[in-house]
Amino acid sequence: MKESSNFFEKVYEVAVQIPFGRVTSYGAIAKYLGAARSARMVGWAMNASHNNNDIPAHRVVNRKGLLTGKHHFDGTNLMQQLLESEGIIIKDFQIQNFESVFWDPSKELPIP
């Protein structure tokens, strides 16, 4: 478990840097961390982060902008409500204008 918890910490270090009003994908975080095939592990890290309010897990979505992690949030539409409160437009659980709000850590952060 030590290895995965270390990976989770790296995921959290990236996630806390996602700007307000922007989103990224599980795969973009995995790719940035040099583990491009570990998008699912990033998802597990986001699921495990819900006890830590400092991790903006609601800003991490799938590669198509779908709110695939929504069922891990308390309340019926909490993930969507949090994103909408940041100005992100969502229709049918999918972010509209996804490209314009997408934040790519590989382009914004220094190489890990």
Backbone torsions as a table, in degrees:
resi	resn	phi	psi	omega
1	MET	NA	-24.9	-178.4
2	LYS	-55.2	-44.5	-178.1
3	GLU	-62.7	-44.2	-179.2
4	SER	-69.1	-37.9	179.1
5	SER	-66.0	-33.8	175.6
6	ASN	-65.5	-42.2	176.9
7	PHE	-62.7	-43.1	178.8
8	PHE	-57.9	-43.5	179.3
9	GLU	-61.0	-40.3	177.7
10	LYS	-63.9	-40.6	177.2
11	VAL	-60.4	-44.9	-178.9
12	TYR	-64.3	-36.5	178.2
13	GLU	-61.9	-33.8	176.4
14	VAL	-76.4	-47.7	-174.3
15	ALA	-58.6	-38.5	-178.4
16	VAL	-68.1	-11.7	179.8
17	GLN	-96.1	-2.2	177.6
18	ILE	-66.8	121.3	-176.8
19	PRO	-65.6	152.0	173.2
20	PHE	-53.8	133.9	177.7
21	GLY	81.1	9.8	179.4
22	ARG	-127.9	161.5	177.0
23	VAL	-135.9	161.4	171.8
24	THR	-137.0	179.4	-178.7
25	SER	-114.4	161.4	176.2
26	TYR	-57.0	-44.8	-178.3
27	GLY	-65.8	-36.3	179.4
28	ALA	-65.4	-38.9	177.3
29	ILE	-67.2	-45.3	179.8
30	ALA	-59.0	-45.6	-179.9
31	LYS	-61.8	-44.7	178.7
32	TYR	-58.0	-37.7	-178.5
33	LEU	-81.4	3.3	178.5
34	GLY	79.1	20.2	-179.1
35	ALA	-131.0	58.5	-170.6
36	ALA	-53.1	-26.6	-178.0
37	ARG	-93.3	14.8	-175.2
38	SER	-111.5	29.7	179.7
39	ALA	-57.9	-37.8	-179.9
40	ARG	-64.1	-38.2	177.6
41	MET	-64.5	-36.4	176.1
42	VAL	-62.2	-41.4	176.4
43	GLY	-60.0	-42.2	178.3
44	TRP	-63.6	-39.0	178.0
45	ALA	-62.9	-42.3	178.9
46	MET	-64.0	-40.9	178.2
47	ASN	-62.3	-37.1	-178.6
48	ALA	-77.8	-9.7	-174.8
49	SER	-89.0	-3.3	-171.7
50	HIS	-65.6	-12.9	175.0
51	ASN	-85.9	-5.7	-178.7
52	ASN	-115.2	104.5	-177.6
53	ASN	-68.8	-9.0	179.3
54	ASP	-80.3	-13.3	-179.7
55	ILE	-95.9	116.2	-178.8
56	PRO	-81.8	66.3	-176.9
57	ALA	-59.6	-25.4	-179.6
58	HIS	-66.0	-16.8	-179.7
59	ARG	-88.4	5.7	179.2
60	VAL	-113.9	120.5	-174.9
61	VAL	-129.8	-179.9	178.5
62	ASN	-80.1	174.7	-171.9
63	ARG	-65.4	-13.7	178.8
64	LYS	-102.7	1.9	-179.5
65	GLY	86.2	13.7	178.0
66	LEU	-83.5	143.9	179.7
67	LEU	-83.2	65.5	-175.0
68	THR	-69.9	-19.7	179.3
69	GLY	-92.2	6.8	-172.2
70	LYS	-59.4	-31.6	-177.2
71	HIS	-74.5	-6.2	177.7
72	HIS	-91.6	-1.6	179.7
73	PHE	-98.5	146.8	174.4
74	ASP	-64.6	148.1	178.4
75	GLY	83.9	164.7	-174.9
76	THR	-69.7	-47.6	-175.1
77	ASN	-129.6	34.9	-174.3
78	LEU	-60.4	-43.6	-180.0
79	MET	-58.8	-46.8	179.6
80	GLN	-63.5	-42.9	-179.5
81	GLN	-62.5	-40.7	179.0
82	LEU	-64.0	-43.2	179.1
83	LEU	-66.7	-42.9	179.4
84	GLU	-64.4	-32.5	178.2
85	SER	-67.6	-16.1	176.6
86	GLU	-98.2	7.1	176.4
87	GLY	91.3	7.5	-179.9
88	ILE	-85.8	131.8	-177.5
89	ILE	-92.7	128.9	-177.4
90	ILE	-127.8	135.0	176.3
91	LYS	-135.9	127.6	-179.3
92	ASP	53.1	45.6	177.6
93	PHE	62.2	22.5	177.9
94	GLN	-128.1	135.5	179.3
95	ILE	-70.3	129.7	176.4
96	GLN	-86.2	149.8	-177.7
97	ASN	54.0	43.4	-174.8
98	PHE	-53.8	-43.2	-177.7
99	GLU	-60.6	-33.8	-176.4
100	SER	-77.6	-19.7	178.6
101	VAL	-108.9	-0.8	-178.5
102	PHE	-73.0	132.8	178.8
103	TRP	-114.5	119.8	-178.1
104	ASP	-101.8	109.4	-178.0
105	PRO	-60.6	-27.6	179.7
106	SER	-66.4	-24.5	179.8
107	LYS	-97.5	-17.5	-173.2
108	GLU	-108.2	-22.5	-175.0
109	LEU	-114.5	154.9	175.4
110	PRO	-65.5	156.4	179.5
111	ILE	-62.2	130.2	-177.6
112	PRO	-69.9	NA	NA
